[in-house]
């Protein structure tokens, strides 16, 4: 795994139960990383709700049932992170050519605050969209 991706995971508290990935029930972890060490282009969300990023992680979180919540943590050109929580679009939204819906975004996140932002965004979304309840598998 590229050193930048390892660094992002470490800044989220690592892979153990005390890290953000364990806290939010992350699974299906995937990453994208440039081959060179130049600064990344800032991440964007297109008109269909798709998130584009050059360096970062995407993973499924233990969110609302049947909504396939995912989170993206992307490194930006100013060495901060953007954290986005999104869900798969509904069939009705697909009809309008929307593929994903961003539920929450936090920009300009510094490395020493990344774990707290990821966990806090997850907590707020569970309260707002799932009546404060999480699935226990």
TORDRENVEX-886581 format. One record per residue: residue number from 0; residue in one letter; x, y, z of N, C-alpha, C, O, CB in turn. Coordinates in steps of 0.05 Angstrom, whole numbers, plus 32768, in hexadecimal, padded with zeros to 4 digits. Glycine has a CB too. Example, Ala and Ser with C-alpha at 12.3 -4.5 7.8 and 13.67 -1.06 7.14 Angstrom:
! TORDRENVEX-886581
0;A;8108;7F8E;809C;80F6;7FA6;809C;8108;7FBE;809C;811D;7FBE;80A9;80E2;7FA7;80B5
1;S;8101;7FD3;808E;8111;7FEB;808F;8102;8001;809D;810C;8017;80A1;811A;7FF4;8072
***
This chain:
! TORDRENVEX-886581
0;X;8011;7FE9;8000;8000;8000;8000;8012;8019;8000;8027;8019;800D;7FED;8000;8019
1;X;800A;802D;7FF2;801A;8046;7FEF;801C;8053;800B;800A;8052;801B;800D;8059;7FDB
2;X;8032;8061;800F;8037;806D;8029;8023;8082;8030;801C;8086;8048;8053;8079;802A
3;X;8018;8090;801C;8004;80A5;8022;7FEA;8098;802D;7FDD;80A4;803E;7FFE;80B5;8008
4;X;7FE3;8081;8022;7FCB;8074;802C;7FCF;8069;8048;7FBD;806C;8059;7FC3;805D;8018
5;X;7FE6;805E;804D;7FED;8055;8068;7FEB;806D;807C;7FE2;806A;8092;8009;8048;8069
6;X;7FF5;8084;8073;7FF4;809C;8084;7FD8;80A4;808A;7FD2;80AC;80A1;8004;80B3;8076
7;X;7FC6;80A3;8076;7FAA;80AA;807B;7F9E;8097;808F;7F90;80A0;80A2;7F9A;80AA;8060
8;X;7FA3;807E;808C;7F98;806A;809F;7FA3;806F;80BB;7F94;806E;80CF;7F9F;804D;8096
9;X;7FBC;8075;80BD;7FC8;807B;80D8;7FBC;8094;80E4;7FB7;8094;80FC;7FE7;807F;80D5
10;X;7FB6;80A8;80D4;7FAB;80C1;80DE;7F8D;80BD;80E6;7F82;80CE;80F4;7FAD;80D7;80C9
11;X;7F81;80A8;80DC;7F66;80A1;80E5;7F66;808F;80FE;7F52;8084;8106;7F56;8094;80CF
12;X;7F7E;808A;8109;7F80;807A;8121;7F88;805D;811C;7F88;804D;812E;7F66;807A;812F
13;X;7F8F;8057;8103;7F99;803C;80FD;7F82;8029;80F7;7F6B;8030;80F5;7FA9;8031;8113
14;X;7F89;800F;80F4;7F76;7FFB;80EC;7F69;7FED;8103;7F56;7FDD;80FF;7F84;7FE6;80DB
15;X;7F71;7FF2;811B;7F67;7FE4;8133;7F4C;7FEF;813C;7F40;8000;8130;7F7A;7FE6;8149
16;X;7F42;7FE4;8152;7F28;7FEB;815D;7F27;8007;8167;7F11;8013;816A;7F20;7FD8;8172
17;X;7F3E;8013;816D;7F3E;802F;8177;7F3F;8044;8160;7F3D;805C;8166;7F56;8033;8189
18;X;7F42;803B;8148;7F43;804D;8131;7F27;8052;8126;7F14;8044;812C;7F55;8041;811C
19;X;7F26;8067;8115;7F0C;806E;8109;7F01;8058;80F7;7EE9;8054;80F6;7F10;8087;80F8
20;X;7F12;8049;80E9;7F08;8034;80D8;7EF9;801F;80E8;7EE4;8015;80DF;7F1F;8027;80C8
21;X;7F03;8017;80FF;7EF6;8004;8110;7EDC;8010;811C;7EC8;8003;811E;7F08;7FFB;8127
22;X;7EDE;802A;8124;7EC7;8037;8131;7EAF;8038;811F;7E98;8034;8128;7ECF;8054;8139
23;X;7EB3;803E;8105;7E9C;8041;80F3;7E95;8027;80E4;7E83;8027;80D3;7EA2;8057;80DF
24;X;7EA3;8012;80EB;7E9D;7FF8;80DE;7EA5;7FF8;80C1;7E96;7FED;80B0;7E80;7FF2;80E0
25;X;7EBC;8003;80BA;7EC4;8005;809E;7ECA;7FEA;8092;7ED5;7FD8;809F;7EDD;8017;809C
26;X;7EC2;7FE6;8079;7EC7;7FCE;806A;7ECB;7FD5;804D;7EC7;7FEC;8045;7EB0;7FB8;806E
27;X;7ED2;7FC2;803D;7ED6;7FC7;8020;7EE8;7FDF;801B;7EE1;7FF1;800B;7EBB;7FCB;8012
28;X;7EFF;7FE0;8029;7F11;7FF7;8027;7F20;7FF6;800D;7F2C;7FE2;8006;7F24;7FF7;803F
29;X;7F1F;800C;7FFE;7F2D;800F;7FE5;7F3C;802A;7FE6;7F35;803C;7FF5;7F1A;800E;7FCC
30;X;7F51;802C;7FD6;7F60;8045;7FD5;7F68;804C;7FB9;7F69;803B;7FA7;7F78;8043;7FE8
31;X;7F6E;8065;7FB6;7F79;806F;7F9C;7F90;8081;7FA3;7F8E;8092;7FB5;7F63;807E;7F8B
32;X;7FA6;807E;7F95;7FBE;808F;7F9B;7FCE;8093;7F82;7FD2;8081;7F72;7FD0;8081;7FB1
33;X;7FD6;80AC;7F7E;7FE7;80B3;7F67;8002;80A3;7F69;800B;809D;7F7F;7FED;80D1;7F65
34;X;800E;809E;7F53;8027;808F;7F53;803E;80A2;7F5B;8052;8099;7F67;802D;8083;7F38
35;X;803C;80BC;7F54;8051;80CE;7F5C;804A;80DC;7F76;8035;80D8;7F81;8055;80E4;7F46
36;X;805D;80EB;7F81;8059;80F8;7F9B;8050;8115;7F99;8053;8124;7FAC;8072;80F6;7FAB
37;X;8047;811D;7F81;803E;8139;7F7E;8023;813E;7F8C;8015;812B;7F94;803B;8140;7F60
38;X;801D;8157;7F90;8005;815F;7F9E;7FEC;8155;7F8E;7FEC;8157;7F76;8003;817D;7FA3
39;X;7FD8;814B;7F9C;7FC0;8142;7F8D;7FAE;815A;7F85;7FB0;8170;7F90;7FAF;8130;7F9F
40;X;7F9E;8155;7F71;7F89;8168;7F69;7F72;8165;7F7D;7F6D;814F;7F87;7F7F;8163;7F4B
41;X;7F65;817B;7F84;7F4F;8179;7F98;7F39;8167;7F8F;7F33;8165;7F77;7F44;8195;7F9E
42;X;7F2C;815A;7FA2;7F16;8147;7F9C;7EFD;8158;7F95;7EFB;816F;7F9C;7F10;8136;7FB5
43;X;7EEC;814B;7F86;7ED3;8158;7F7D;7EBC;8144;7F7E;7EC0;812B;7F80;7ED6;8163;7F60
44;X;7EA4;814E;7F7D;7E8B;813E;7F7A;7E7E;8147;7F60;7E79;815F;7F5C;7E78;8142;7F93
45;X;7E7A;8134;7F4D;7E6E;813C;7F33;7E50;813E;7F35;7E44;8139;7F4A;7E76;8128;7F1E
46;X;7E43;8144;7F1E;7E26;8148;7F1D;7E16;812F;7F24;7DFE;8131;7F2A;7E1E;8152;7F02
47;X;7E23;8118;7F22;7E15;80FF;7F28;7E1A;80F5;7F44;7E10;80E0;7F4C;7E1E;80E9;7F14
48;X;7E29;8105;7F54;7E2E;80FE;7F70;7E47;80EE;7F74;7E4D;80E5;7F8A;7E17;80F0;7F7B
49;X;7E56;80E9;7F5E;7E6E;80D9;7F60;7E85;80EA;7F6B;7E89;8100;7F62;7E75;80CC;7F45
50;X;7E95;80DF;7F7D;7EAB;80ED;7F89;7EC5;80E5;7F7A;7ECB;80CD;7F78;7EAE;80E6;7FA7
51;X;7ED3;80F8;7F71;7EEC;80F4;7F63;7F03;80FE;7F75;7F02;8114;7F7F;7EED;8101;7F47
52;X;7F18;80ED;7F78;7F2F;80F5;7F88;7F48;80E7;7F7E;7F46;80D2;7F72;7F2A;80EF;7FA6
53;X;7F5F;80F3;7F83;7F78;80E8;7F7A;7F86;80D7;7F8F;7F92;80C2;7F89;7F8B;80FD;7F71
54;X;7F84;80E0;7FA8;7F91;80D1;7FBE;7F7E;80CF;7FD5;7F74;80E3;7FDF;7FAC;80E0;7FC8
55;X;7F78;80B6;7FDD;7F66;80B3;7FF4;7F5B;8096;7FF6;7F63;8084;7FE7;7F4F;80C6;7FF1
56;X;7F49;8094;8009;7F3C;807A;800F;7F1E;807C;800B;7F12;8091;800F;7F42;8072;802C
57;X;7F12;8066;8004;7EF4;8064;8003;7EED;804A;8011;7EFA;8035;800C;7EE9;8065;7FE6
58;X;7ED9;804A;8022;7ED1;8032;8030;7EB4;8033;8037;7EA8;8049;803A;7EE2;802F;8049
59;X;7EA8;801C;803A;7E8D;8019;8043;7E8C;801C;8061;7E9E;8014;806F;7E81;7FFD;803A
60;X;7E77;8029;806B;7E74;802D;8088;7E5A;801F;8091;7E48;801B;8081;7E74;804B;8090
61;X;7E58;8019;80AB;7E41;800C;80B6;7E2B;8021;80BA;7E28;802C;80D0;7E48;7FFE;80D1
62;X;7E1D;8027;80A4;7E08;803C;80A5;7DEC;8031;80A3;7DE7;801B;80AC;7E0D;804F;808E
63;X;7DDB;8041;8097;7DBF;803A;8095;7DBC;8021;8082;7DC7;8020;806D;7DAE;8051;808A
64;X;7DAC;800F;808C;7DA8;7FF6;807D;7D9C;7FFC;8061;7D8B;800D;805D;7D95;7FE3;808C
65;X;7DA6;7FED;804D;7D9E;7FEF;8031;7DA5;8009;8023;7D9B;800F;800D;7D80;7FEA;802F
66;X;7DB6;801A;802F;7DBE;8033;8022;7DDB;8033;8019;7DE3;8046;800C;7DB9;804A;8035
67;X;7DEA;801F;8021;7E06;801D;8018;7E16;8037;801D;7E1F;8044;800A;7E08;8015;7FFB
68;X;7E18;803F;8036;7E28;8056;803D;7E45;8051;8038;7E50;803B;803E;7E23;805F;805A
69;X;7E53;8065;802D;7E70;8064;802A;7E7C;807F;8032;7E6E;8093;8033;7E78;805D;800D
70;X;7E96;807E;8037;7EA4;8096;803F;7EBD;8098;802E;7ECA;8084;8028;7EAB;8096;805D
71;X;7EC4;80B1;8026;7EDD;80B6;8018;7EED;80CA;8028;7EE3;80DF;8030;7ED7;80C1;7FFB
72;X;7F06;80C3;802D;7F19;80D6;8039;7F2E;80DC;8024;7F3E;80CA;801C;7F27;80C9;8054
73;X;7F2F;80F5;801A;7F41;80FC;8004;7F55;8111;800D;7F4E;8124;801B;7F31;8106;7FEC
74;X;7F6E;810D;8004;7F83;8121;8009;7F80;8137;7FF4;7F7E;8131;7FDC;7F9F;8114;8009
75;X;7F81;8150;7FFD;7F7E;8167;7FEB;7F99;8174;7FE6;7FAD;816D;7FF2;7F6A;817B;7FF7
76;X;7F99;8186;7FD3;7FB3;8193;7FCA;7FC0;81A3;7FE0;7FD8;81A8;7FDF;7FAD;81A4;7FB3
77;X;7FB1;81AC;7FF4;7FBC;81BC;800A;7FC4;81AB;8022;7FC8;81B6;8038;7FA9;81D2;8013
78;X;7FC6;8191;801F;7FCD;817E;8034;7FB9;817C;804A;7FC0;8174;8060;7FE8;8186;803F
79;X;7FA0;8183;8044;7F8A;817D;8057;7F7A;8167;804B;7F7F;815E;8034;7F79;8197;805C
80;X;7F66;815E;8059;7F54;8149;8050;7F38;8153;804C;7F2F;8166;8059;7F54;8131;8063
81;X;7F29;8146;803A;7F0D;8149;8038;7F00;812E;803E;7F09;811A;8033;7F04;8154;801B
82;X;7EEC;812E;804F;7EDE;8116;8057;7EC2;8118;804D;7EB4;812C;8053;7EDF;8111;8076
83;X;7EB8;8104;803E;7E9D;8104;8034;7E90;80EA;803B;7E9B;80D4;8038;7E9C;8109;8015
84;X;7E77;80EC;8044;7E66;80D4;8049;7E50;80D5;8034;7E44;80E9;8030;7E5A;80D4;8066
85;X;7E4C;80BE;8026;7E38;80BE;8011;7E29;80A3;8011;7E32;8090;801E;7E44;80C3;7FF6
86;X;7E13;80A3;8003;7E03;808A;8001;7DFD;8085;7FE3;7DFF;8097;7FD3;7DE9;808C;8011
87;X;7DF7;806C;7FDE;7DEE;8064;7FC3;7DD4;8072;7FBD;7DC3;8074;7FCF;7DEC;8045;7FC0
88;X;7DD0;807A;7FA5;7DB7;8087;7F9D;7DA0;8073;7F9C;7DA4;805B;7F98;7DBA;8095;7F82
89;X;7D88;807C;7F9F;7D70;806C;7F9D;7D68;8068;7F80;7D72;8077;7F6F;7D58;8078;7FAD
90;X;7D58;8054;7F79;7D4F;8051;7F5D;7D42;806A;7F52;7D46;8071;7F3B;7D3B;803A;7F5B
91;X;7D33;8079;7F63;7D27;8092;7F5A;7D3D;80A6;7F52;7D3B;80B5;7F3E;7D15;809E;7F70
92;X;7D52;80A8;7F62;7D68;80BA;7F5C;7D78;80B1;7F44;7D82;80C2;7F35;7D7B;80BC;7F74
93;X;7D7A;8097;7F3F;7D88;808D;7F27;7D7A;8097;7F0F;7D87;809D;7EFA;7D89;806E;7F27
94;X;7D5F;8099;7F10;7D50;80A3;7EF9;7D57;80C0;7EF2;7D53;80C8;7EDB;7D32;80A1;7F00
95;X;7D61;80CE;7F06;7D6B;80EA;7F01;7D89;80EA;7EFC;7D95;8100;7EFE;7D63;80FC;7F19
96;X;7D95;80D3;7EF7;7DB1;80CF;7EF2;7DC3;80D6;7F0A;7DDA;80DE;7F07;7DB9;80E1;7EDB
97;X;7DB8;80D3;7F22;7DC8;80D7;7F3A;7DD0;80BB;7F44;7DBF;80AA;7F47;7DB8;80E6;7F51
98;X;7DEA;80B7;7F48;7DF5;809D;7F50;7DFB;809B;7F6D;7DFB;8085;7F79;7E0D;8097;7F3F
99;X;7E01;80B2;7F7A;7E08;80B2;7F96;7DFF;80CD;7FA2;7DFD;80E1;7F93;7E26;80AE;7F9B
100;X;7DFA;80CD;7FBC;7DF1;80E6;7FCA;7E04;80EA;7FE1;7E07;80D9;7FF3;7DD3;80E3;7FD3
101;X;7E11;8102;7FE1;7E23;8109;7FF7;7E12;8111;800F;7E02;8124;800D;7E37;8120;7FEF
102;X;7E16;8103;8026;7E07;8109;803E;7E15;811F;804F;7E07;812E;805C;7E03;80F0;804F
103;X;7E2F;811F;804F;7E3E;8133;805F;7E5A;8136;8053;7E65;8124;8048;7E3F;812A;807C
104;X;7E65;814E;8056;7E80;8155;804D;7E8E;8166;8062;7E81;8178;806D;7E7F;8163;8032
105;X;7EA7;8160;8067;7EB7;8171;8078;7ED1;8176;8069;7EDF;8163;8062;7EBC;8164;8095
106;X;7ED8;8190;8065;7EF0;8197;8056;7F05;81A3;8069;7EFF;81A9;8080;7EE9;81AB;8040
107;X;7F1D;81A6;805F;7F33;81B3;806E;7F38;81A5;8088;7F3D;81B2;809C;7F2D;81D0;8073
108;X;7F38;818A;8088;7F3D;817A;80A0;7F5B;8175;80A2;7F67;816B;808F;7F2D;815F;809F
109;X;7F67;817D;80B8;7F83;8178;80BD;7F87;815C;80C8;7F75;8150;80D3;7F8F;818D;80D1
110;X;7FA0;8151;80C3;7FA6;8136;80CA;7FA0;812F;80E7;7F98;8119;80EE;7FC3;8130;80C3
111;X;7FA6;8142;80F9;7FA2;813C;8116;7F85;813C;811E;7F7F;8135;8135;7FB1;8150;8126
112;X;7F73;8143;810C;7F57;8144;8113;7F47;8130;8102;7F2F;812E;8104;7F4B;8160;810E
113;X;7F55;8121;80F0;7F47;810F;80DD;7F37;80FA;80EB;7F20;80F5;80E3;7F5C;8102;80CB
114;X;7F41;80EC;80FE;7F32;80D7;810C;7F19;80E2;8118;7F04;80D6;8116;7F44;80C9;8121
115;X;7F1B;80F8;8126;7F03;8104;8133;7EEE;810D;811F;7ED6;810A;8124;7F0B;811C;8144
116;X;7EF7;8117;8108;7EE4;8120;80F3;7ED5;8108;80E7;7EBD;8108;80E4;7EF2;812F;80DD
117;X;7EE4;80F2;80E1;7ED8;80DA;80D5;7EC3;80CE;80E9;7EAD;80C8;80E1;7EED;80C5;80CE
118;X;7ECB;80CB;8102;7EB9;80C0;8116;7EA1;80D2;811C;7E8B;80C9;811F;7EC8;80BB;8130
119;X;7EA6;80EC;811D;7E90;80FF;8122;7E7C;8101;810B;7E64;8102;8110;7E9C;811B;8127
120;X;7E86;8100;80F3;7E74;8100;80DC;7E63;80E8;80DC;7E4B;80E9;80D6;7E84;8102;80C1
121;X;7E6E;80D1;80E2;7E5F;80B8;80E3;7E4A;80BA;80F9;7E33;80B3;80F5;7E72;80A0;80E9
122;X;7E52;80C3;8111;7E3F;80C5;8127;7E27;80D7;8120;7E10;80D0;8126;7E4D;80D0;8140
123;X;7E2D;80EE;8114;7E18;8101;810D;7E05;80F5;80F8;7DED;80F8;80FA;7E24;811B;8102
124;X;7E10;80E7;80E5;7E00;80DA;80D0;7DEE;80C4;80DB;7DD7;80C2;80D3;7E11;80CF;80B9
125;X;7DF9;80B4;80ED;7DE8;809F;80FA;7DD1;80AC;8109;7DBB;80A2;8108;7DFA;808E;810D
126;X;7DD6;80C2;8117;7DC0;80CF;8126;7DAC;80DB;8113;7D94;80D9;8117;7DCC;80E5;8138
127;X;7DB5;80E8;80FD;7DA4;80F6;80EB;7D94;80E3;80D8;7D7C;80E7;80D4;7DB4;8109;80DA
128;X;7DA1;80CF;80CD;7D95;80BE;80B9;7D8C;80A3;80C2;7D7D;8095;80B4;7DA8;80BB;80A2
129;X;7D94;809A;80DA;7D8E;807F;80E3;7D84;807F;8100;7D87;806A;810E;7DA6;806D;80E0
130;X;7D79;8094;810A;7D6D;8097;8125;7D81;808E;813B;7D79;8084;814F;7D54;8086;8127
131;X;7D9B;8091;8136;7DAF;808B;814A;7DB5;806E;814D;7DC3;8066;8160;7DA6;8096;8164
132;X;7DAB;805D;813B;7DAE;8040;813E;7DC2;8036;8129;7DC3;803F;8112;7D93;8031;813A
133;X;7DD3;8022;8131;7DE5;8015;811E;7DDF;7FF7;811E;7DD6;7FEC;8132;7E02;801A;8124
134;X;7DE5;7FEA;8107;7DE2;7FCD;8105;7DF8;7FBF;8114;7E0F;7FC8;8112;7DE1;7FC4;80E8
135;X;7DF2;7FAA;8121;7E06;7F99;812D;7E05;7F7F;811D;7DF1;7F70;811D;7E00;7F94;814C
136;X;7E1B;7F79;8110;7E1C;7F61;80FF;7E23;7F49;810F;7E24;7F33;8104;7E30;7F65;80E8
***
